[in-house]
Amino acid sequence: MSSSTIHRINLDNPLTDTSSTSQTELPFTFQDVKSAIPAECFAPNVWRSLAYFFADAAIIVGLYATAAYLDAWWFYPIFWFATGTMFWAFFVVGHDCGHGSFSRIKWLNNLVGHLTHIPILVPYHGWRISHRTHHQNTANIDTDESWYPVTESQYKAMDWIGKFIRFDALLFAYPLYLFKRSPARPTASHFVPNNDLFRESETNDILTSSILFAVMVGFLGWLGFTYGFLFLFKFYIVPYLVFVVWLDLVTYLHHTEADIPWYRGKDWYFLKGALSTIDRDYGIFNNIHHNIGTHVAHHIFIGIPHYHLKTATEAIKPVLGSYYRVSNVPIWKSFFTSQKACIFVPDSGSGVYYSDQLTD
């Protein structure tokens, strides 16, 4: 277990007011922000959610059918990028399932969550729960779970392999994270229940997703053995890697920017931490990957379905004022800028920012 206490705010109920703490240093409260949003934004429409699921699935099937029919090397780069991008869109639908914003029907969320996650090698419950920890602890240096910063002393102590993975190969880090977790946290696997990522009551959920994950790996192994590695490479491995790049790129950019503050100890609380994220413009991909770039509203209210996030964002902007962060800088420029400038945070203090300058 980590020496820092992970905050276990109740996010299982997506309608829960998670900022019921007494901190009031912000010029607005959680309820102020919530009241600005039309009530219908908090209500998922099952049929609309299912429509996105089936539409994404149909596009993926169509891409596979076209690639198999043409079997032309000139088409495969198009197929790889388009299919990997749609894998990412599929993941975003499952992401709503994990937050309970796909529907208010638990078994349906779990079913669609597995259907969207297992084919792209994501253990649904393992990811859902660790992602819940991220939302419960956003911008808390000691307890956040997703793209949190290392401290200067931790950076100095990292070996070259750790630095390479964290700062150079970060767009391919996700599969390793599933098995090992991120730097400066106790090693923990998303596939076994006996670690501090999960509660004892979640054991069956973790085992269920891990078994289904193993079945998918076995199926891919059978495909490679039966049809050859080239077949598996063309039709699965490359699209999967494109998906991994999307996942790491988007989640990294949600929380990594030079002017995003990070907090420690009692200086942190839910609403304040939830505001330490940033909205991004992905251009033509915004609708394709279900407006995942509208991330500020999502972090404050996980119960809002993706198709209501744009409306919710416009509603809360006047309330948040300067506390609302958005960037219209091209995505790849933002990525390379942050990759070079956002290396570590100071060893002490709160409300601190990334730096790339080592102290003596």
C-alpha positions in Angstrom: 0.0 0.0 0.0 1.1 3.6 -0.7 2.0 5.7 2.3 -0.5 8.3 0.9 -4.2 7.7 1.4 -6.2 7.2 -1.8 -9.4 9.2 -1.6 -12.4 6.8 -2.0 -15.1 9.3 -2.9 -18.3 7.6 -4.0 -18.2 7.9 -7.7 -20.2 4.6 -8.2 -23.3 6.7 -8.2 -22.7 9.2 -11.1 -25.2 11.6 -9.6 -23.4 11.9 -6.3 -22.3 15.4 -5.2 -18.7 14.6 -4.7 -17.6 18.0 -3.5 -19.6 17.9 -0.2 -16.4 18.9 1.7 -16.3 22.3 3.4 -13.5 23.8 1.3 -14.7 27.1 -0.2 -11.6 28.9 -1.5 -12.9 28.8 -5.1 -15.3 31.6 -5.9 -18.0 29.1 -6.7 -19.3 25.8 -5.2 -19.9 22.4 -6.8 -23.7 23.2 -6.6 -23.2 26.5 -8.4 -21.6 24.7 -11.3 -24.1 21.9 -11.3 -27.1 24.3 -11.2 -25.8 26.0 -14.4 -26.2 22.8 -16.4 -29.6 21.9 -17.9 -31.1 18.9 -16.0 -31.5 16.9 -19.2 -27.7 16.7 -19.5 -27.5 14.4 -16.6 -30.0 11.9 -18.0 -28.5 9.2 -20.4 -30.7 8.0 -23.2 -30.3 4.3 -23.5 -31.3 4.1 -27.2 -29.0 7.0 -28.1 -26.1 5.4 -26.2 -26.8 2.1 -27.9 -26.9 3.9 -31.3 -23.3 5.1 -30.8 -22.2 1.6 -29.9 -23.8 0.0 -32.9 -22.7 2.8 -35.2 -19.1 2.4 -34.1 -19.3 -1.4 -34.4 -20.8 -1.2 -37.9 -18.0 1.1 -39.0 -15.3 -1.2 -37.7 -17.0 -4.2 -39.4 -17.2 -2.2 -42.6 -13.5 -1.4 -42.4 -12.5 -5.0 -41.9 -14.8 -6.1 -44.7 -13.3 -3.6 -47.1 -9.7 -4.5 -46.1 -10.4 -8.2 -46.6 -12.1 -7.6 -49.9 -9.3 -5.4 -51.4 -6.4 -7.1 -49.7 -4.2 -4.3 -51.2 -1.1 -2.9 -49.5 -2.0 0.6 -50.6 -5.2 0.4 -48.5 -3.7 -1.1 -45.4 -2.3 2.2 -44.0 -5.7 3.8 -44.4 -7.3 0.7 -42.8 -4.8 0.8 -39.9 -5.3 4.4 -39.0 -9.1 4.4 -39.5 -9.6 1.1 -37.6 -7.3 2.1 -34.7 -9.1 5.4 -34.5 -12.4 3.6 -34.3 -11.0 1.3 -31.7 -10.4 4.4 -29.7 -14.0 5.6 -30.3 -15.2 2.2 -29.2 -13.2 2.6 -26.0 -14.8 6.0 -25.4 -18.3 4.4 -25.5 -17.1 1.8 -23.0 -15.7 4.6 -20.9 -19.2 6.0 -20.5 -20.3 2.5 -19.4 -17.6 2.5 -16.7 -18.9 5.8 -15.4 -22.5 4.8 -15.5 -23.3 7.5 -18.0 -24.0 5.1 -20.8 -27.2 4.1 -19.0 -28.5 3.7 -15.5 -28.8 0.0 -16.0 -25.8 -1.7 -14.4 -25.9 -5.0 -16.2 -26.2 -3.2 -19.6 -23.2 -1.0 -18.7 -21.2 -4.0 -17.8 -22.2 -5.9 -21.0 -21.5 -3.1 -23.4 -18.4 -2.2 -21.4 -16.9 -5.6 -22.0 -18.0 -5.7 -25.6 -16.2 -2.4 -26.3 -13.1 -3.1 -24.1 -12.2 -6.8 -24.4 -11.8 -6.8 -28.2 -9.2 -4.1 -27.9 -7.5 -5.8 -24.9 -8.7 -3.6 -22.1 -9.8 -5.4 -18.9 -13.1 -3.6 -18.4 -13.5 -3.8 -14.7 -9.8 -3.3 -13.9 -9.6 -0.2 -16.1 -13.0 1.1 -14.8 -11.9 0.9 -11.2 -8.4 2.3 -11.6 -9.9 5.1 -13.7 -12.4 5.7 -10.9 -9.4 6.2 -8.6 -8.1 8.8 -11.1 -11.3 10.7 -11.0 -11.5 10.6 -7.2 -7.9 12.0 -6.9 -7.4 14.2 -10.0 -4.4 16.5 -9.6 -3.4 15.0 -6.3 0.3 14.4 -6.7 0.4 11.6 -4.2 -2.8 9.7 -5.1 -3.8 10.4 -8.7 -3.7 7.4 -11.0 -3.4 8.8 -14.5 -0.5 10.8 -15.9 0.4 12.3 -12.6 3.8 14.0 -12.3 6.9 12.5 -10.8 8.8 14.7 -8.3 12.2 16.1 -9.0 13.9 13.6 -6.6 11.9 10.7 -8.1 13.0 11.9 -11.6 16.7 12.0 -10.5 16.3 8.4 -9.1 14.8 6.9 -12.2 16.9 4.7 -14.4 17.3 5.3 -18.1 14.6 2.6 -18.9 12.1 4.3 -16.7 12.8 7.7 -18.2 12.7 6.3 -21.7 9.2 4.8 -21.1 7.8 7.8 -19.2 9.2 10.6 -21.4 10.1 9.2 -24.8 8.0 6.1 -25.4 5.0 7.4 -23.5 2.6 7.0 -26.4 3.1 3.2 -26.2 3.1 3.0 -22.4 -0.5 1.8 -21.8 0.0 -2.0 -22.1 2.9 -1.8 -19.6 0.7 0.3 -17.3 -1.9 -2.5 -17.2 0.6 -5.0 -15.8 2.9 -2.7 -13.8 1.2 0.6 -13.1 3.0 4.0 -13.3 6.2 5.3 -11.7 6.2 6.2 -8.0 3.3 4.0 -7.2 3.3 0.5 -5.7 3.4 -2.1 -8.5 -0.1 -3.4 -9.2 -1.7 -5.3 -12.0 -5.1 -4.6 -13.5 -5.6 -8.4 -13.8 -5.4 -9.6 -10.2 -7.5 -8.4 -7.3 -4.9 -8.5 -4.5 -3.5 -5.0 -4.7 -4.3 -1.5 -3.5 -6.1 -0.6 -6.8 -9.1 -2.7 -5.8 -11.4 -3.4 -2.9 -12.0 -6.9 -1.7 -15.6 -6.6 -2.8 -14.5 -6.1 -6.4 -12.6 -9.4 -6.7 -15.2 -11.1 -8.8 -15.4 -8.2 -11.2 -11.6 -8.2 -11.7 -11.5 -11.9 -12.3 -14.4 -11.8 -14.7 -12.7 -9.2 -16.9 -9.3 -10.9 -16.6 -10.8 -14.3 -17.8 -12.4 -12.6 -20.8 -9.2 -10.8 -21.5 -7.4 -14.2 -21.5 -10.0 -15.6 -23.9 -9.4 -12.7 -26.3 -5.6 -13.2 -26.1 -6.2 -16.9 -26.8 -8.3 -16.1 -29.8 -5.7 -13.8 -31.2 -3.1 -16.5 -30.7 -5.3 -19.0 -32.5 -5.6 -16.5 -35.4 -1.9 -16.1 -35.6 -1.3 -19.8 -35.5 -3.9 -20.6 -38.1 -3.5 -17.8 -40.6 0.1 -16.7 -39.9 1.7 -13.7 -38.1 1.4 -11.5 -41.2 -2.4 -11.9 -41.1 -2.5 -11.0 -37.4 -0.1 -8.1 -38.0 -2.2 -6.6 -40.8 -5.6 -7.1 -39.2 -5.0 -6.6 -35.5 -1.6 -5.6 -34.3 -1.2 -2.4 -36.2 -4.7 -1.1 -35.6 -4.3 -2.0 -31.9 -1.1 0.1 -31.7 -2.8 3.0 -33.3 -5.5 2.7 -30.6 -2.8 2.7 -27.9 -1.3 5.9 -29.3 -4.7 7.5 -29.3 -5.4 6.4 -25.7 -2.0 7.6 -24.4 -2.0 10.8 -26.4 -5.5 11.9 -25.3 -5.2 11.0 -21.7 -1.8 12.6 -21.5 -3.0 15.9 -23.0 -6.0 16.0 -20.7 -3.7 16.5 -17.7 -0.4 17.7 -18.9 0.2 21.4 -19.6 2.7 23.8 -18.1 0.0 26.0 -16.4 -2.0 23.1 -14.8 -1.5 23.1 -11.0 -0.9 20.0 -8.9 -1.8 19.8 -5.2 -0.8 18.0 -2.0 -2.4 17.1 1.3 -5.2 19.1 2.7 -4.7 21.8 0.0 -6.4 19.3 -2.4 -10.1 18.6 -2.7 -12.3 17.2 -5.4 -13.6 20.2 -7.2 -10.3 22.0 -7.1 -8.5 19.0 -8.5 -11.2 18.3 -11.1 -10.5 21.8 -12.6 -6.8 20.8 -13.2 -7.6 19.4 -16.6 -8.0 21.1 -20.0 -10.3 20.9 -23.0 -8.7 20.2 -26.3 -9.8 20.6 -29.9 -9.1 17.5 -32.1 -10.6 19.0 -35.2 -12.2 16.5 -37.5 -11.8 13.8 -34.8 -14.0 15.5 -32.2 -17.2 13.8 -33.4 -15.5 10.6 -34.4 -14.2 10.0 -30.9 -17.3 11.3 -29.2 -16.1 14.8 -28.1 -13.7 13.3 -25.5 -11.8 16.6 -25.7 -14.6 18.2 -23.6 -12.9 17.0 -20.5 -13.4 19.7 -17.8 -17.1 19.1 -17.5 -16.6 15.4 -17.6 -14.2 15.5 -14.7 -16.6 17.5 -12.5 -19.7 15.4 -13.5 -18.9 11.9 -14.6 -22.6 11.1 -14.9 -23.0 13.3 -18.0 -23.1 11.2 -21.2 -20.6 12.2 -23.9 -23.3 13.5 -26.2 -24.3 16.2 -23.6 -20.8 17.3 -22.7 -20.6 20.2 -25.2 -23.9 21.6 -23.9 -22.7 21.2 -20.3 -19.4 22.9 -21.1 -21.0 26.0 -22.6 -23.3 26.2 -19.5 -20.5 26.1 -17.0 -18.0 28.4 -18.7 -19.6 31.6 -17.2 -19.5 30.1 -13.8 -15.9 28.8 -14.0 -14.5 32.0 -15.6 -10.7 31.8 -15.6 -10.8 28.4 -13.9 -11.9 26.9 -17.1 -8.9 25.8 -19.3 -9.1 25.3 -23.0 -6.4 25.0 -25.7 -6.9 25.5 -29.4 -3.2 24.8 -30.1 -2.8 22.0 -32.7 -2.7 18.6 -30.9 0.8 17.5 -32.0 2.3 20.9 -31.2 0.7 20.7 -27.7 2.1 17.2 -27.2 5.7 17.9 -28.2 5.6 21.2 -26.1 4.4 19.4 -23.0 6.7 16.4 -23.6 9.7 18.7 -23.4 8.6 21.1 -20.7 6.5 19.0 -18.4 9.1 16.7 -16.7 8.7 16.9 -12.9 7.2 18.9 -10.1 9.0 20.2 -6.9 9.4 17.8 -4.0 7.4 19.9 -1.7 4.6 22.5 -1.8 1.2 22.6 -3.2 -0.3 24.4 -6.2 2.9 23.5 -8.0 3.6 23.3 -11.7 5.7 21.2 -14.1 9.3 22.2 -14.7 12.2 20.9 -16.8 14.9 22.7 -14.9 16.8 20.6 -12.3 17.9 22.3 -9.1 21.4 21.8 -7.7 
